[in-house]
Amino acid sequence: MPSLVSLDRDRAANPLDILEQILGGNDWAFERRSDGEMAAEAPGKWCDYALFFSWSEEISAMHFTCAFDMKVPANRREKLFELLALANEKLWIGHFGLESEDGVPVFRHSVLLRGAPSASAESLEDMVDIAITECERFFPAFQLVLWGGKAPAEALAAAMLDCVGEA
């Protein structure tokens, strides 16, 4: 469908330029692989997370994944898929999935920037922060299902408890 908006105004500036500053400011290791790809590593409470950003200038969209440092054995994936479906019901932004080749759980999110000059630093910071926060929140449920033998609903209920104080 043709757009009435001029093509130059329609394309956003590359948000990976802003992400470089954000990642550097956090002292996180990152590698700018090309104008359209960047990988980084972010520390978490439960594990380190592999971040991958993919920018498409053609459609003015950025795809983002935050991968757990965990591999799911093929014989345990059925229960994990059930947990992913239940967890995704609790999310406002993004969704959890499982990389089919290597069995790594990931949080995914895409941002459309058509018509915007670029993504703001605040929106990119929020995107990364939300992903890591959700991964941290659901990590115990993944562990309980995979290694603790818990049912997905039971594991999710345990992960959703808001604890007060520290032990």
DSSP file (Angstrom, degrees, kcal/mol; ACC not computed):
  #  RESIDUE AA STRUCTURE BP1 BP2  ACC     N-H-->O    O-->H-N    N-H-->O    O-->H-N    TCO  KAPPA ALPHA  PHI   PSI    X-CA   Y-CA   Z-CA
    1    1 A M              0   0    0      0, 0.0     2,-0.0     0, 0.0     0, 0.0   0.000 360.0 360.0 360.0 122.2    0.0    0.0    0.0
    2    2 A P        -     0   0    0      0, 0.0     2,-0.3     0, 0.0     0, 0.0  -0.350 360.0-135.9 -66.6 144.8    1.6    3.3   -1.0
    3    3 A S        -     0   0    0      2,-0.2     4,-0.1     1,-0.1     0, 0.0  -0.767   9.2-146.6-102.5 147.5    2.1    5.9    1.7
    4    4 A L  S    S+     0   0    0     -2,-0.3     2,-0.3     2,-0.1    -1,-0.1   0.580  76.9  95.5 -84.0 -10.9    1.3    9.5    1.4
    5    5 A V  S    S-     0   0    0      1,-0.1    -2,-0.2     2,-0.1     5,-0.1  -0.613  88.8-105.0 -82.2 138.7    4.3   10.3    3.7
    6    6 A S     >  -     0   0    0     -2,-0.3     4,-1.5     1,-0.1    -1,-0.1  -0.315  24.9-123.7 -63.3 146.8    7.6   11.2    2.0
    7    7 A L  H  > S+     0   0    0      1,-0.2     4,-1.0     2,-0.2    -1,-0.1   0.861 108.5  53.5 -61.5 -39.1   10.1    8.4    2.0
    8    8 A D  H  4 S+     0   0    0      1,-0.2     3,-0.5     2,-0.2    -1,-0.2   0.911 113.1  42.2 -65.2 -41.8   12.8   10.5    3.7
    9    9 A R  H  4 S+     0   0    0      1,-0.2    -1,-0.2    -3,-0.1    -2,-0.2   0.737 108.6  63.5 -74.0 -22.1   10.6   11.5    6.5
   10   10 A D  H  < S+     0   0    0     -4,-1.5   105,-1.9   104,-0.1     2,-0.4   0.748  88.5  79.3 -75.0 -26.1    9.3    7.9    6.7
   11   11 A R  S  < S-     0   0    0     -4,-1.0     2,-0.2    -3,-0.5   103,-0.1  -0.701  71.4-142.0 -94.0 133.6   12.6    6.4    7.7
   12   12 A A        -     0   0    0     -2,-0.4   106,-0.3    45,-0.2    48,-0.1  -0.554  25.4-102.7 -87.8 154.6   14.0    6.5   11.2
   13   13 A A        -     0   0    0    104,-3.4   106,-0.4    -2,-0.2    -1,-0.1  -0.353  54.9 -80.7 -69.0 158.6   17.6    7.0   12.1
   14   14 A N    >>  -     0   0    0      1,-0.2     3,-1.2   104,-0.1     4,-0.5  -0.475  36.3-160.0 -68.4 115.0   19.5    3.9   13.2
   15   15 A P  H 3> S+     0   0    0      0, 0.0     4,-2.3     0, 0.0     3,-0.3   0.657  83.5  77.4 -71.3 -14.0   18.6    3.2   16.9
   16   16 A L  H 3> S+     0   0    0      1,-0.2     4,-2.0     2,-0.2     5,-0.1   0.808  86.7  61.2 -64.9 -26.9   21.7    1.0   17.2
   17   17 A D  H <> S+     0   0    0     -3,-1.2     4,-1.0     2,-0.2    -1,-0.2   0.910 108.3  42.3 -63.1 -41.6   23.8    4.2   17.4
   18   18 A I  H  X S+     0   0    0     -4,-0.5     4,-1.9    -3,-0.3     3,-0.4   0.891 110.7  56.4 -71.2 -40.7   21.8    5.2   20.6
   19   19 A L  H  X S+     0   0    0     -4,-2.3     4,-3.1     1,-0.2     5,-0.3   0.854  99.0  60.7 -61.8 -34.7   22.1    1.6   21.9
   20   20 A E  H  X S+     0   0    0     -4,-2.0     4,-2.3     1,-0.2    -1,-0.2   0.917 107.2  45.8 -56.8 -42.8   25.9    1.7   21.7
   21   21 A Q  H  X S+     0   0    0     -4,-1.0     4,-2.3    -3,-0.4    -2,-0.2   0.900 113.8  48.5 -67.1 -41.3   25.8    4.7   24.1
   22   22 A I  H  X S+     0   0    0     -4,-1.9     4,-1.2     2,-0.2    -2,-0.2   0.941 114.4  44.5 -64.5 -48.4   23.4    3.0   26.5
   23   23 A L  H  <>S+     0   0    0     -4,-3.1     5,-2.3     1,-0.2     3,-0.3   0.904 114.6  49.2 -65.1 -41.7   25.3   -0.3   26.5
   24   24 A G  H ><5S+     0   0    0     -4,-2.3     3,-1.3    -5,-0.3    -1,-0.2   0.884 107.1  55.7 -63.4 -38.7   28.6    1.5   26.9
   25   25 A G  H 3<5S+     0   0    0     -4,-2.3    -1,-0.2     1,-0.3    -2,-0.2   0.769 108.5  48.1 -64.8 -25.9   27.2    3.6   29.8
   26   26 A N  T 3<5S-     0   0    0     -4,-1.2    -1,-0.3    -3,-0.3    -2,-0.2   0.427 111.8-122.5 -90.6  -0.1   26.3    0.4   31.6
   27   27 A D  T < 5 +     0   0    0     -3,-1.3     2,-0.4    -4,-0.3    -3,-0.2   0.844  59.0 153.3  58.5  36.1   29.8   -1.1   31.0
   28   28 A W      < -     0   0    0     -5,-2.3    -1,-0.2    -6,-0.1     2,-0.2  -0.772  50.2-111.8 -94.5 140.2   28.2   -4.1   29.2
   29   29 A A        +     0   0    0     12,-0.4    12,-2.2    -2,-0.4     2,-0.3  -0.494  48.3 166.0 -67.4 135.2   30.3   -5.9   26.6
   30   30 A F  E     -A   40   0A   0     10,-0.2     2,-0.4    -2,-0.2    10,-0.3  -0.988  27.1-153.1-150.1 159.3   28.9   -5.4   23.1
   31   31 A E  E     -A   39   0A   0      8,-3.1     8,-2.4    -2,-0.3     2,-1.0  -0.980  11.7-147.3-137.1 122.1   29.8   -5.9   19.5
   32   32 A R  E     -A   38   0A   0     -2,-0.4     6,-0.2     6,-0.2     3,-0.1  -0.790  19.6-178.8 -87.0 103.4   28.4   -3.9   16.6
   33   33 A R        -     0   0    0      4,-1.1     2,-0.3    -2,-1.0     5,-0.2   0.786  61.5 -30.2 -78.1 -28.9   28.5   -6.6   13.9
   34   34 A S  S    S-     0   0    0      3,-1.6     3,-0.5    -3,-0.1    -1,-0.1  -0.923  78.6 -73.6-167.2-175.4   27.1   -4.3   11.1
   35   35 A D  S    S+     0   0    0     -2,-0.3   -19,-0.2     1,-0.2   -18,-0.1   0.712 133.0  38.3 -66.3 -18.3   24.9   -1.3   10.5
   36   36 A G  S    S+     0   0    0      1,-0.1    19,-2.7    18,-0.1     2,-0.4   0.451 112.4  55.7-113.7  -1.1   22.0   -3.6   11.2
   37   37 A E  E     + B   0  54A   0     -3,-0.5    -3,-1.6    17,-0.2    -4,-1.1  -0.992  46.4 168.7-140.2 142.0   23.1   -5.9   14.0
   38   38 A M  E     -AB  32  53A   0     15,-2.2    15,-3.1    -2,-0.4     2,-0.3  -0.989  11.6-163.0-146.6 141.0   24.5   -5.7   17.5
   39   39 A A  E     +AB  31  52A   0     -8,-2.4    -8,-3.1    -2,-0.3     2,-0.3  -0.929  15.6 168.6-121.5 148.5   25.1   -8.3   20.2
   40   40 A A  E     -AB  30  51A   0     11,-2.5    11,-2.8    -2,-0.3     2,-0.4  -0.947  27.3-131.4-150.0 168.2   25.7   -7.6   23.9
   41   41 A E  E     - B   0  50A   0    -12,-2.2   -12,-0.4    -2,-0.3     9,-0.2  -0.997  19.5-169.2-128.5 130.9   25.8   -9.3   27.2
   42   42 A A  E     - B   0  49A   0      7,-2.8     7,-3.4    -2,-0.4     2,-0.2  -0.967  20.8-125.4-121.7 133.0   24.0   -8.1   30.3
   43   43 A P  E     - B   0  48A   0      0, 0.0     2,-0.3     0, 0.0     5,-0.2  -0.489  31.4-177.7 -75.3 145.5   24.5   -9.4   33.8
   44   44 A G        -     0   0    0      3,-0.6    89,-0.0    -2,-0.2    88,-0.0  -0.795  40.3-107.0-131.1 176.7   21.5  -10.6   35.8
   45   45 A K  S    S+     0   0    0     -2,-0.3     3,-0.1     1,-0.1    -1,-0.1   0.877 119.2  27.5 -70.7 -39.4   20.7  -11.9   39.2
   46   46 A W  S    S-     0   0    0      1,-0.3     2,-0.3    -3,-0.0    -1,-0.1   0.770 134.1 -25.1 -97.2 -30.9   20.2  -15.5   37.9
   47   47 A C  S    S-     0   0    0     -5,-0.1    -3,-0.6    23,-0.0     2,-0.3  -0.958  71.9 -82.0-165.7 174.2   22.4  -15.6   34.9
   48   48 A D  E     -B   43   0A   0     -2,-0.3     2,-0.4    -5,-0.2    21,-0.2  -0.735  44.1-139.4 -88.4 145.6   24.0  -13.4   32.2
   49   49 A Y  E     -B   42   0A   0     -7,-3.4    -7,-2.8    -2,-0.3     2,-0.6  -0.886   2.3-138.2-111.5 136.7   21.7  -12.6   29.3
   50   50 A A  E     -BC  41  67A   0     17,-2.0    17,-3.2    -2,-0.4     2,-0.4  -0.837  22.4-160.5 -92.0 119.0   22.7  -12.4   25.6
   51   51 A L  E     -BC  40  66A   0    -11,-2.8   -11,-2.5    -2,-0.6     2,-0.4  -0.826   8.4-173.9-102.0 137.6   21.1   -9.4   23.9
   52   52 A F  E     -BC  39  65A   0     13,-2.5    13,-2.4    -2,-0.4     2,-0.4  -0.989   3.0-169.5-135.5 127.4   20.7   -9.2   20.2
   53   53 A F  E     -BC  38  64A   0    -15,-3.1   -15,-2.2    -2,-0.4     2,-0.5  -0.952   1.7-173.7-117.3 131.1   19.5   -6.2   18.3
   54   54 A S  E     -BC  37  63A   0      9,-2.9     9,-3.0    -2,-0.4     2,-0.5  -0.978   6.4-163.3-128.8 119.4   18.6   -6.3   14.6
   55   55 A W  E     - C   0  62A   0    -19,-2.7     2,-0.6    -2,-0.5     7,-0.2  -0.871   4.8-164.8-105.8 130.0   17.7   -3.1   12.8
   56   56 A S  E  >> - C   0  61A   0      5,-3.0     5,-1.7    -2,-0.5     4,-0.8  -0.930   6.3-175.6-113.5 106.8   15.9   -3.0    9.4
   57   57 A E  T  45S+     0   0    0     -2,-0.6     3,-0.4     1,-0.2   -45,-0.2   0.865  81.8  66.0 -65.8 -34.6   16.1    0.4    7.8
   58   58 A E  T  45S+     0   0    0      1,-0.2    -1,-0.2    -3,-0.1    -2,-0.0   0.874 119.1  20.0 -56.4 -41.7   13.9   -0.9    5.0
   59   59 A I  T  45S-     0   0    0     -3,-0.3    55,-0.3     2,-0.2    54,-0.3   0.316 103.3-122.8-111.8   7.7   10.9   -1.3    7.3
   60   60 A S  T  <5 +     0   0    0     -4,-0.8    53,-3.7    -3,-0.4    54,-0.5   0.934  68.2 128.9  49.9  54.4   12.1    1.1   10.1
   61   61 A A  E   < -CD  56 112A   0     -5,-1.7    -5,-3.0    51,-0.2     2,-0.5  -0.988  47.4-151.9-139.1 147.1   11.8   -1.7   12.7
   62   62 A M  E     -CD  55 111A   0     49,-2.6    49,-2.8    -2,-0.4     2,-0.4  -0.980   7.0-158.1-120.9 130.8   14.1   -3.1   15.3
   63   63 A H  E     -CD  54 110A   0     -9,-3.0    -9,-2.9    -2,-0.5     2,-0.4  -0.885  14.6-170.9-104.3 137.2   13.8   -6.7   16.5
   64   64 A F  E     -CD  53 109A   0     45,-2.8    45,-2.2    -2,-0.4     2,-0.4  -0.988   8.1-174.6-133.4 135.8   15.3   -7.4   19.9
   65   65 A T  E     -CD  52 108A   0    -13,-2.4   -13,-2.5    -2,-0.4     2,-0.5  -0.981  11.4-163.8-129.7 147.4   16.0  -10.7   21.8
   66   66 A C  E     -CD  51 107A   0     41,-2.3    41,-2.3    -2,-0.4     2,-0.4  -0.957  20.9-159.5-126.8 107.8   17.2  -11.4   25.3
   67   67 A A  E     -CD  50 106A   0    -17,-3.2   -17,-2.0    -2,-0.5    39,-0.2  -0.718  12.0-127.8 -99.0 139.0   18.4  -15.0   25.6
   68   68 A F        -     0   0    0     37,-2.5     2,-1.5    -2,-0.4   -19,-0.1  -0.423  23.0-118.7 -72.4 152.9   18.7  -16.9   28.8
   69   69 A D  S    S+     0   0    0    -21,-0.2     2,-0.3    -2,-0.1    -1,-0.1  -0.602  84.6  97.7 -89.4  71.8   22.0  -18.7   29.6
   70   70 A M        -     0   0    0     -2,-1.5     2,-0.5    35,-0.2    -2,-0.1  -0.967  60.2-149.3-160.6 136.8   20.1  -22.0   29.6
   71   71 A K        -     0   0    0     -2,-0.3    33,-0.2    33,-0.2    32,-0.2  -0.958  15.3-142.8-114.7 134.8   19.6  -24.8   27.2
   72   72 A V        -     0   0    0     31,-3.0     5,-0.1    -2,-0.5    -2,-0.0  -0.839  19.7-127.1 -97.9 118.6   16.4  -26.8   27.3
   73   73 A P    >   -     0   0    0      0, 0.0     3,-2.2     0, 0.0     4,-0.4  -0.327  22.3-117.5 -61.5 146.6   16.8  -30.5   26.6
   74   74 A A  G >  S+     0   0    0      1,-0.3     3,-1.1     2,-0.2     4,-0.4   0.836 112.7  59.3 -54.8 -36.7   14.5  -31.8   23.9
   75   75 A N  G 3  S+     0   0    0      1,-0.2    -1,-0.3     2,-0.1     3,-0.0   0.542 108.5  44.9 -74.5  -4.8   12.7  -34.2   26.3
   76   76 A R  G <> S+     0   0    0     -3,-2.2     4,-1.3     2,-0.1    -1,-0.2   0.348  85.1  93.7-114.9   3.4   11.7  -31.3   28.6
   77   77 A R  H <> S+     0   0    0     -3,-1.1     4,-2.7    -4,-0.4     5,-0.2   0.825  73.3  65.1 -71.0 -31.5   10.4  -28.9   26.0
   78   78 A E  H  > S+     0   0    0     -4,-0.4     4,-1.5     1,-0.2    -1,-0.2   0.936 106.3  42.7 -58.2 -47.6    6.8  -29.9   26.1
   79   79 A K  H  > S+     0   0    0      1,-0.2     4,-2.0     2,-0.2    -1,-0.2   0.864 113.0  54.3 -66.1 -35.4    6.4  -28.7   29.7
   80   80 A L  H  X S+     0   0    0     -4,-1.3     4,-2.9     1,-0.2    -2,-0.2   0.893 103.2  55.0 -67.4 -37.7    8.4  -25.6   28.9
   81   81 A F  H  X S+     0   0    0     -4,-2.7     4,-2.1     1,-0.2    -1,-0.2   0.891 107.4  51.0 -60.8 -38.0    6.1  -24.7   26.0
   82   82 A E  H  X S+     0   0    0     -4,-1.5     4,-2.0    -5,-0.2    -1,-0.2   0.919 110.8  48.4 -63.8 -43.0    3.1  -24.8   28.5
   83   83 A L  H  X S+     0   0    0     -4,-2.0     4,-3.0     1,-0.2     5,-0.2   0.908 108.5  54.2 -63.2 -42.3    5.0  -22.5   30.8
   84   84 A L  H  X S+     0   0    0     -4,-2.9     4,-2.7     1,-0.2    12,-0.3   0.913 108.0  49.7 -58.5 -43.3    5.8  -20.1   28.0
   85   85 A A  H  X S+     0   0    0     -4,-2.1     4,-1.0     2,-0.2    -1,-0.2   0.919 113.8  45.3 -62.7 -43.3    2.1  -19.8   27.1
   86   86 A L  H  < S+     0   0    0     -4,-2.0     4,-0.5     1,-0.2     3,-0.4   0.909 114.0  48.7 -67.1 -41.7    1.2  -19.1   30.7
   87   87 A A  H >< S+     0   0    0     -4,-3.0     3,-1.8     1,-0.2     4,-0.4   0.903 105.4  58.1 -64.9 -41.2    4.0  -16.6   31.2
   88   88 A N  H >< S+     0   0    0     -4,-2.7     3,-1.0     1,-0.3    -1,-0.2   0.791  96.4  63.4 -62.3 -27.1    3.1  -14.8   28.0
   89   89 A E  T 3< S+     0   0    0     -4,-1.0    -1,-0.3    -3,-0.4    -2,-0.2   0.740 101.7  52.4 -65.5 -21.7   -0.4  -14.2   29.3
   90   90 A K  T <  S+     0   0    0     -3,-1.8     2,-0.3    -4,-0.5    -1,-0.2   0.523  93.0  93.6 -91.6  -7.1    1.2  -12.1   32.1
   91   91 A L    <   -     0   0    0     -3,-1.0     3,-0.1    -4,-0.4    -3,-0.0  -0.654  46.3-174.2 -94.4 142.7    3.2   -9.8   29.8
   92   92 A W  S    S+     0   0    0     -2,-0.3     2,-0.4     1,-0.3    -1,-0.1   0.758  80.8  32.1 -93.6 -35.7    2.2   -6.4   28.4
   93   93 A I  S    S-     0   0    0     37,-0.1    -1,-0.3    16,-0.0    16,-0.0  -0.977 113.9  -7.1-129.1 135.3    5.2   -6.0   26.1
   94   94 A G        -     0   0    0     -2,-0.4     2,-0.3    16,-0.1    15,-0.2  -0.099  67.7-118.8  77.1-178.3    7.1   -8.7   24.3
   95   95 A H  E     -E  108   0A   0     13,-2.0    13,-3.3    -3,-0.0     2,-0.3  -0.987  12.8-112.7-158.0 157.4    6.8  -12.4   24.6
   96   96 A F  E     +E  107   0A   0     -2,-0.3     2,-0.3   -12,-0.3    11,-0.2  -0.707  39.0 162.4 -92.4 146.7    8.8  -15.5   25.5
   97   97 A G  E     -E  106   0A   0      9,-2.6     9,-2.4    -2,-0.3     2,-0.4  -0.860  33.4-117.9-146.7-177.9    9.8  -18.1   23.0
   98   98 A L  E     -E  105   0A   0     -2,-0.3     2,-0.4     7,-0.2     5,-0.1  -0.989  24.9-124.0-132.8 123.2   12.2  -21.0   22.5
   99   99 A E     >  -     0   0    0      5,-2.7     4,-2.0    -2,-0.4     5,-0.4  -0.525  21.9-150.2 -64.9 120.9   14.9  -21.1   19.9
  100  100 A S  T  4 S+     0   0    0     -2,-0.4    -1,-0.2     1,-0.2     0, 0.0   0.838  86.8  51.9 -67.9 -34.0   14.1  -24.3   18.0
  101  101 A E  T  4 S+     0   0    0      1,-0.2    -1,-0.2     3,-0.1    -2,-0.0   0.954 127.9  14.6 -69.1 -50.3   17.7  -25.1   16.9
  102  102 A D  T  4 S-     0   0    0      2,-0.1    -2,-0.2   -29,-0.0   -30,-0.2   0.463  95.9-121.9-110.4  -1.0   19.5  -24.8   20.2
  103  103 A G     <  +     0   0    0     -4,-2.0   -31,-3.0     1,-0.2    -3,-0.1   0.820  55.7 152.1  69.4  32.0   16.6  -24.9   22.8
  104  104 A V        -     0   0    0     -5,-0.4    -5,-2.7   -33,-0.2    -1,-0.2  -0.845  43.8-128.3 -97.8 126.3   17.5  -21.5   24.4
  105  105 A P  E     - E   0  98A   0      0, 0.0   -37,-2.5     0, 0.0     2,-0.3  -0.498  33.9-176.1 -69.5 141.4   14.6  -19.6   26.0
  106  106 A V  E     -DE  67  97A   0     -9,-2.4    -9,-2.6   -39,-0.2     2,-0.5  -0.972  28.6-137.3-138.6 152.3   14.3  -16.0   24.8
  107  107 A F  E     -DE  66  96A   0    -41,-2.3   -41,-2.3    -2,-0.3     2,-0.3  -0.947  32.3-165.7-103.3 130.5   12.3  -12.8   25.4
  108  108 A R  E     +DE  65  95A   0    -13,-3.3   -13,-2.0    -2,-0.5     2,-0.3  -0.900  16.8 163.2-122.4 148.3   11.5  -11.1   22.1
  109  109 A H  E     -D   64   0A   0    -45,-2.2   -45,-2.8    -2,-0.3     2,-0.4  -0.959  16.0-158.2-157.6 144.1   10.2   -7.7   21.2
  110  110 A S  E     -D   63   0A   0     -2,-0.3     2,-0.5   -47,-0.2   -47,-0.2  -0.961   5.6-156.4-125.4 146.7   10.0   -5.6   18.0
  111  111 A V  E     -D   62   0A   0    -49,-2.8   -49,-2.6    -2,-0.4     2,-0.5  -0.985   6.1-150.1-124.9 126.0    9.6   -1.8   17.7
  112  112 A L  E     +D   61   0A   0     -2,-0.5   -51,-0.2   -51,-0.2   -52,-0.1  -0.817  17.2 174.3 -92.7 132.7    8.2   -0.1   14.7
  113  113 A L    >   +     0   0    0    -53,-3.7     3,-2.3    -2,-0.5   -52,-0.2   0.203  21.9 144.4-123.9  14.7    9.7    3.4   14.1
  114  114 A R  T 3  S+     0   0    0    -54,-0.5  -103,-0.2   -55,-0.3  -104,-0.1  -0.342  77.3  14.2 -58.0 129.2    8.2    4.4   10.8
  115  115 A G  T 3  S+     0   0    0   -105,-1.9    -1,-0.3     1,-0.3  -104,-0.1   0.264 105.0 106.4  89.0 -12.2    7.4    8.1   10.8
  116  116 A A  S <  S-     0   0    0     -3,-2.3    -1,-0.3  -106,-0.3     3,-0.1  -0.756  74.0-131.8 -97.3 147.0    9.6    8.7   13.9
  117  117 A P  S    S-     0   0    0      0, 0.0  -104,-3.4     0, 0.0     2,-0.3   0.872  79.3 -46.8 -64.2 -33.7   12.9   10.5   13.5
  118  118 A S        -     0   0    0   -106,-0.3     2,-0.2    -4,-0.1  -104,-0.1  -0.948  69.7 -72.4-178.2 173.3   14.4    7.7   15.7
  119  119 A A        -     0   0    0   -106,-0.4     2,-0.2    -2,-0.3  -101,-0.1  -0.590  53.4-117.3 -76.8 147.1   13.9    5.8   18.9
  120  120 A S     >  -     0   0    0     -2,-0.2     4,-2.1     1,-0.1     5,-0.2  -0.524  16.1-120.1 -81.8 155.4   14.5    7.8   22.0
  121  121 A A  H  > S+     0   0    0      1,-0.2     4,-2.6     2,-0.2     5,-0.2   0.885 115.4  54.5 -59.4 -38.1   17.2    6.8   24.5
  122  122 A E  H  > S+     0   0    0      1,-0.2     4,-2.5     2,-0.2    -1,-0.2   0.908 107.3  48.1 -64.2 -42.4   14.5    6.4   27.1
  123  123 A S  H  > S+     0   0    0      2,-0.2     4,-2.1     1,-0.2    -1,-0.2   0.877 113.5  47.6 -68.4 -35.8   12.4    4.0   25.0
  124  124 A L  H  X S+     0   0    0     -4,-2.1     4,-2.1     2,-0.2     5,-0.2   0.902 111.9  49.7 -70.5 -40.9   15.4    1.9   24.2
  125  125 A E  H  X S+     0   0    0     -4,-2.6     4,-2.8    -5,-0.2    -2,-0.2   0.927 112.0  49.2 -60.4 -44.2   16.5    1.8   27.8
  126  126 A D  H  X S+     0   0    0     -4,-2.5     4,-3.2     2,-0.2     5,-0.3   0.905 107.9  54.3 -61.1 -42.4   13.0    0.8   28.8
  127  127 A M  H  X S+     0   0    0     -4,-2.1     4,-1.9     2,-0.2    -1,-0.2   0.928 114.1  40.3 -58.9 -47.1   12.9   -1.9   26.2
  128  128 A V  H  X S+     0   0    0     -4,-2.1     4,-2.5     2,-0.2     5,-0.2   0.916 116.1  50.8 -68.7 -43.4   16.1   -3.5   27.5
  129  129 A D  H  X S+     0   0    0     -4,-2.8     4,-2.7    -5,-0.2    -2,-0.2   0.912 110.3  49.1 -62.3 -43.6   15.1   -3.0   31.1
  130  130 A I  H  X S+     0   0    0     -4,-3.2     4,-2.7     2,-0.2     5,-0.2   0.925 111.2  50.5 -61.8 -44.8   11.7   -4.6   30.6
  131  131 A A  H  X S+     0   0    0     -4,-1.9     4,-2.4    -5,-0.3    -2,-0.2   0.940 114.2  42.5 -60.3 -48.5   13.3   -7.6   28.9
  132  132 A I  H  X S+     0   0    0     -4,-2.5     4,-2.7     2,-0.2     5,-0.2   0.905 114.0  52.3 -67.1 -40.1   15.8   -8.2   31.7
  133  133 A T  H  X S+     0   0    0     -4,-2.7     4,-2.3    -5,-0.2    -2,-0.2   0.924 112.3  45.2 -60.8 -44.9   13.2   -7.6   34.4
  134  134 A E  H  X S+     0   0    0     -4,-2.7     4,-2.2     2,-0.2    -2,-0.2   0.893 112.8  50.7 -67.8 -38.8   10.8  -10.1   32.8
  135  135 A C  H  X S+     0   0    0     -4,-2.4     4,-1.6    -5,-0.2    -2,-0.2   0.920 112.6  46.8 -63.3 -42.7   13.6  -12.7   32.3
  136  136 A E  H  < S+     0   0    0     -4,-2.7    -2,-0.2     1,-0.2    -1,-0.2   0.893 112.0  51.2 -64.2 -40.1   14.7  -12.3   35.9
  137  137 A R  H  < S+     0   0    0     -4,-2.3     4,-0.3    -5,-0.2    -2,-0.2   0.887 118.9  34.7 -66.2 -39.2   11.1  -12.6   37.1
  138  138 A F  H  X S+     0   0    0     -4,-2.2     4,-1.9     1,-0.2     3,-0.5   0.578  91.6  91.7 -95.2 -10.1   10.4  -15.8   35.2
  139  139 A F  H  X S+     0   0    0     -4,-1.6     4,-2.3     1,-0.2     5,-0.2   0.906  85.3  52.8 -52.6 -47.2   13.8  -17.4   35.5
  140  140 A P  H  > S+     0   0    0      0, 0.0     4,-2.7     0, 0.0    -1,-0.2   0.878 107.1  53.0 -58.8 -35.6   12.9  -19.3   38.7
  141  141 A A  H  > S+     0   0    0     -3,-0.5     4,-2.2    -4,-0.3     5,-0.2   0.909 107.6  51.0 -65.3 -40.8    9.7  -20.7   37.0
  142  142 A F  H  X S+     0   0    0     -4,-1.9     4,-2.8     1,-0.2     5,-0.3   0.936 112.5  46.8 -59.3 -46.2   11.9  -22.0   34.1
  143  143 A Q  H  X>S+     0   0    0     -4,-2.3     4,-2.9     1,-0.2     5,-1.2   0.908 110.5  52.0 -63.4 -43.2   14.2  -23.7   36.6
  144  144 A L  H  <5S+     0   0    0     -4,-2.7     6,-2.4     3,-0.2     4,-0.3   0.878 115.0  41.8 -63.5 -37.6   11.3  -25.2   38.6
  145  145 A V  H  <5S+     0   0    0     -4,-2.2     4,-0.4     4,-0.2    -2,-0.2   0.937 121.8  39.1 -73.3 -47.2    9.8  -26.7   35.5
  146  146 A L  H  <5S+     0   0    0     -4,-2.8    -2,-0.2    -5,-0.2    -3,-0.2   0.915 137.2   9.0 -72.7 -44.0   13.0  -27.9   33.9
  147  147 A W  T  <5S+     0   0    0     -4,-2.9    -3,-0.2    -5,-0.3    -2,-0.1   0.593 124.9  55.6-117.5 -15.5   15.0  -29.2   36.9
  148  148 A G  S   <S-     0   0    0     -5,-1.2    -3,-0.2    -4,-0.3    -4,-0.2   0.515  94.8-127.3 -99.3  -5.0   12.5  -29.1   39.9
  149  149 A G        +     0   0    0     -4,-0.4    -4,-0.2    -6,-0.3     2,-0.2   0.678  55.7 150.6  71.4  16.6    9.8  -31.3   38.3
  150  150 A K        -     0   0    0     -6,-2.4    -1,-0.2    -9,-0.1    -2,-0.1  -0.494  52.2-107.4 -82.4 152.0    7.1  -28.7   39.0
  151  151 A A     >  -     0   0    0     -2,-0.2     4,-2.7     1,-0.1     5,-0.2  -0.495  33.6-114.1 -70.5 147.1    4.0  -28.3   36.9
  152  152 A P  H  > S+     0   0    0      0, 0.0     4,-2.5     0, 0.0     5,-0.2   0.883 115.1  48.9 -52.8 -45.0    4.1  -25.1   34.8
  153  153 A A  H  > S+     0   0    0      1,-0.2     4,-2.2     2,-0.2     5,-0.1   0.902 113.3  47.5 -64.3 -40.1    1.2  -23.5   36.6
  154  154 A E  H  > S+     0   0    0      2,-0.2     4,-1.9     1,-0.2    -1,-0.2   0.907 112.9  48.6 -66.5 -42.7    2.7  -24.3   40.0
  155  155 A A  H  X S+     0   0    0     -4,-2.7     4,-2.0     2,-0.2    -2,-0.2   0.896 111.8  49.5 -64.8 -40.6    6.1  -23.0   38.9
  156  156 A L  H  X S+     0   0    0     -4,-2.5     4,-1.9    -5,-0.2    -2,-0.2   0.914 108.4  52.6 -65.9 -42.7    4.6  -19.8   37.5
  157  157 A A  H  < S+     0   0    0     -4,-2.2     4,-0.4     1,-0.2    -1,-0.2   0.900 110.3  48.8 -59.6 -40.7    2.6  -19.2   40.7
  158  158 A A  H >< S+     0   0    0     -4,-1.9     3,-0.9     1,-0.2    -1,-0.2   0.889 111.4  49.3 -66.2 -39.0    5.8  -19.5   42.7
  159  159 A A  H 3< S+     0   0    0     -4,-2.0    -1,-0.2     1,-0.2    -2,-0.2   0.795 105.7  57.7 -70.5 -28.2    7.6  -17.1   40.4
  160  160 A M  T 3< S+     0   0    0     -4,-1.9    -1,-0.2    -5,-0.1    -2,-0.2   0.523  78.1 115.1 -83.3  -5.2    4.9  -14.5   40.6
  161  161 A L    <   -     0   0    0     -3,-0.9     2,-0.9    -4,-0.4    -3,-0.0  -0.450  63.9-138.8 -64.9 133.8    5.0  -14.2   44.4
  162  162 A D        -     0   0    0     -2,-0.2     2,-0.2     2,-0.0    -1,-0.1  -0.855  21.0-153.5 -96.1 106.8    6.2  -10.7   45.4
  163  163 A C        -     0   0    0     -2,-0.9     2,-0.5     2,-0.0     3,-0.0  -0.542   0.9-145.5 -81.7 144.9    8.6  -11.3   48.3
  164  164 A V        -     0   0    0     -2,-0.2     2,-0.0     2,-0.0    -1,-0.0  -0.939  60.9  -9.8-111.5 130.4    9.0   -8.6   50.9
  165  165 A G  S    S-     0   0    0     -2,-0.5     2,-0.4     2,-0.0    -2,-0.0  -0.251  85.7 -78.1  81.5-172.2   12.5   -8.1   52.5
  166  166 A E              0   0    0      1,-0.1    -2,-0.0    -2,-0.0    -1,-0.0  -0.967 360.0 360.0-131.6 147.7   15.5  -10.3   52.2
  167  167 A A              0   0    0     -2,-0.4    -1,-0.1     0, 0.0    -2,-0.0   0.458 360.0 360.0 -85.4 360.0   16.4  -13.6   53.9
